[in-house]
Amino acid sequence: MESELVKAIHNRTARIVVIGLGYVGLPVACMFAKAGFQVVGIRRNSEKIAQINRGICPIEGKEPGLPELLAEVIREGRLKATTDYTECRQAQIALVAVETPVDKATRKPGYEALQAALQELGQNLQPGTLVIIESTIAPRTMETVVKPVLEQASGLKVNEDFYLANCPERVMPGKLLANIEHCSRVVGGMSPETAQAAVELYRCIVKADLDPTDCLTAELVKTVENTYRDVQIAFANEVALLCENVGADVWAVRQLVNKSPQRDMHLPGPGVGGHCIPKDPWLLVHGAQGNFEAKLIPTARAINDSMPLHIVELVEEALRQAGKEIQEARIAVLGYAYKENTDDTRNSPAIPLIRHLEELGAEVTVHDPYVRGYDGDPKKMLTGRDCVVVMAAHDQYRELDLENLKAQLRLPVLVDGRNVFGMKQAHEAGFIYKGVGNV
Ligand SMILES: NC(=O)c1ccc[n+]([C@@H]2O[C@H](COP(=O)([O-])OP(=O)(O)OC[C@H]3O[C@@H](n4cnc5c(N)ncnc54)[C@H](O)[C@@H]3O)[C@@H](O)[C@H]2O)c1
């Protein structure tokens, strides 16, 4: 059966549905459409469906090539967006790219979107279809959630009537298309033949290694690679706190550490955000069985979660040096998105930072050129402020002239969570400056 599918992939007659049209699903749908497939994207009802069908990209940060590609594939009639799951009946391939968050209190996977998508896909699943989960999932989810939900909803049997694979995404907002094209992928199949069929599919859009494996390995690889990043960032943050404690500059330390062979100390910062890194370590831990107890991973999470509060402490200290108490202070936060030059605000460390500052009585205004509601004139919102806090290294902030910035402020206080300015430059411009790992 897989051989027929592979033929339909090679001659582009296989029809593809992509369920979930967010940061992952939308660019993937566009790339397959560009590769010559007929693609239908399914997402929850929203005005974004109409927007996509008009060829307008709903992702507002800098996404090189994506707005143009979307406009092209819509114009050519190769992609359409809908809420209608009956479209799955015409498809030979179904990709699932819905969100997979964790519950804030229990840290267990919140698979409501995944279960709902699988249920509706299952009810419309045709024999011979290849279903690929692109969402990030906890180890063993393919076996314990995806397979039973699809089999029950469809009445079909995996490996006999339909095929199941897990091909997690490695994209990062800001480089979505480039990452899809140039990052290698693991392709886990419920059988080696299915993994190979999925490899043939991704070969149409990926110009890097495609590594066939089993589903459990693919689930582990994805959650481990993001956990690796979280743990590395936590290490950098802990070193930054230690440097503050002894009066050293973490950026100078890091640069020299990384001259040592096989060292790659990550960047410290004001916290970890985005949809993935703050939750994928919990997905990994959730996948463990029996009485296994993770120790390092939860500790790393706790360190990274504490960083926005640490920024609050730096703000308080810097203001005190300027003779101002926080409850009387007017504070400007630059950057609401978690990542430079993107509009992605999910789990942004700016959110708890702003909440804590306000709880302490500060008056907070926020600017972000990529986030609706915060994208006004930065000059206006900076005028008369007592302190500027940099939370995202957007290009627009790197271009700010410190002399001009100081002239606008009521007090020259700068707290830099992203090392956008650096202490020397800030001191030369006459600022009271505190940076993460450099006070
Ligand atoms: N954002 C990233 O950079 C990134 C990178 C790698 C992997 N991932 C993983 O990919 C998955 C998707 O992430 P994302 O950032 O694209 O999320 P997102 O929130 O941007 O998009 C999710 C999409 O799924 C749709 N959706 C939700 N439930 C649905 C349903 N029942 N039926 C149809 N559509 C439904 C939503 O409308 C939305 O379009 C997650 O598992 C995430 O961990 C994300």
The ligand as an SDF file (V2000), in Angstrom:
LIG
                    3D

 44 48  0  0  0  0  0  0  0  0999 V2000
    6.1260   27.5160   17.2290 N   0  0  0  0  0  0  0  0  0  0  0  0
    7.2530   26.8740   17.0370 C   0  0  0  0  0  0  0  0  0  0  0  0
    8.2710   27.4880   16.8370 O   0  0  0  0  0  0  0  0  0  0  0  0
    7.3020   25.3500   17.0060 C   0  0  0  0  0  0  0  0  0  0  0  0
    8.4720   24.7330   16.6200 C   0  0  0  0  0  0  0  0  0  0  0  0
    8.5330   23.3490   16.5790 C   0  0  0  0  0  0  0  0  0  0  0  0
    7.4300   22.6090   16.9770 C   0  0  0  0  0  0  0  0  0  0  0  0
    6.2990   23.2390   17.3910 N   0  0  0  0  0  0  0  0  0  0  0  0
    5.1680   22.4090   17.7910 C   0  0  0  0  0  0  0  0  0  0  0  0
    4.2190   22.4120   16.7440 O   0  0  0  0  0  0  0  0  0  0  0  0
    2.8910   22.3990   17.2750 C   0  0  0  0  0  0  0  0  0  0  0  0
    2.1090   23.5990   16.7690 C   0  0  0  0  0  0  0  0  0  0  0  0
    2.7400   24.7740   17.2400 O   0  0  0  0  0  0  0  0  0  0  0  0
    2.3860   26.1930   16.6260 P   0  0  0  0  0  0  0  0  0  0  0  0
    3.4100   27.1250   17.1550 O   0  0  0  0  0  0  0  0  0  0  0  0
    2.1860   26.1170   15.1650 O   0  0  0  0  0  0  0  0  0  0  0  0
    0.9660   26.4560   17.3320 O   0  0  0  0  0  0  0  0  0  0  0  0
   -0.0990   27.5800   16.9340 P   0  0  0  0  0  0  0  0  0  0  0  0
   -0.8860   27.8550   18.1550 O   0  0  0  0  0  0  0  0  0  0  0  0
    0.5870   28.7190   16.2280 O   0  0  0  0  0  0  0  0  0  0  0  0
   -1.0180   26.8640   15.8590 O   0  0  0  0  0  0  0  0  0  0  0  0
   -1.8930   25.8530   16.1890 C   0  0  0  0  0  0  0  0  0  0  0  0
   -2.9730   25.8070   15.1410 C   0  0  0  0  0  0  0  0  0  0  0  0
   -3.8200   24.7000   15.3920 O   0  0  0  0  0  0  0  0  0  0  0  0
   -5.1730   25.1000   15.2080 C   0  0  0  0  0  0  0  0  0  0  0  0
   -6.0400   24.1710   15.9430 N   0  0  0  0  0  0  0  0  0  0  0  0
   -6.1100   23.9120   17.2660 C   0  0  0  0  0  0  0  0  0  0  0  0
   -6.9880   22.9580   17.5230 N   0  0  0  0  0  0  0  0  0  0  0  0
   -7.4920   22.5820   16.3220 C   0  0  0  0  0  0  0  0  0  0  0  0
   -8.4550   21.6460   15.9150 C   0  0  0  0  0  0  0  0  0  0  0  0
   -9.0570   20.8500   16.8010 N   0  0  0  0  0  0  0  0  0  0  0  0
   -8.7300   21.5430   14.5980 N   0  0  0  0  0  0  0  0  0  0  0  0
   -8.1080   22.3210   13.6940 C   0  0  0  0  0  0  0  0  0  0  0  0
   -7.1790   23.2220   14.0160 N   0  0  0  0  0  0  0  0  0  0  0  0
   -6.8880   23.3570   15.3120 C   0  0  0  0  0  0  0  0  0  0  0  0
   -5.2100   26.5250   15.6880 C   0  0  0  0  0  0  0  0  0  0  0  0
   -6.3180   27.1880   15.1740 O   0  0  0  0  0  0  0  0  0  0  0  0
   -3.8750   27.0280   15.0860 C   0  0  0  0  0  0  0  0  0  0  0  0
   -4.0530   27.3700   13.7430 O   0  0  0  0  0  0  0  0  0  0  0  0
    3.0590   22.3290   18.7820 C   0  0  0  0  0  0  0  0  0  0  0  0
    3.0450   21.0040   19.1850 O   0  0  0  0  0  0  0  0  0  0  0  0
    4.4410   22.9070   19.0160 C   0  0  0  0  0  0  0  0  0  0  0  0
    5.0150   22.4360   20.2140 O   0  0  0  0  0  0  0  0  0  0  0  0
    6.1980   24.5810   17.3850 C   0  0  0  0  0  0  0  0  0  0  0  0
  1  2  1  0
  2  3  2  0
  2  4  1  0
  4  5  1  0
  4 44  2  0
  5  6  2  0
  6  7  1  0
  7  8  2  0
  8  9  1  0
  8 44  1  0
  9 10  1  0
  9 42  1  0
 10 11  1  0
 11 12  1  0
 11 40  1  0
 12 13  1  0
 13 14  1  0
 14 15  2  0
 14 16  1  0
 14 17  1  0
 17 18  1  0
 18 19  2  0
 18 20  1  0
 18 21  1  0
 21 22  1  0
 22 23  1  0
 23 24  1  0
 23 38  1  0
 24 25  1  0
 25 26  1  0
 25 36  1  0
 26 27  1  0
 26 35  1  0
 27 28  2  0
 28 29  1  0
 29 30  1  0
 29 35  2  0
 30 31  1  0
 30 32  2  0
 32 33  1  0
 33 34  2  0
 34 35  1  0
 36 37  1  0
 36 38  1  0
 38 39  1  0
 40 41  1  0
 40 42  1  0
 42 43  1  0
M  CHG  2   8   1  16  -1
M  END
$$$$
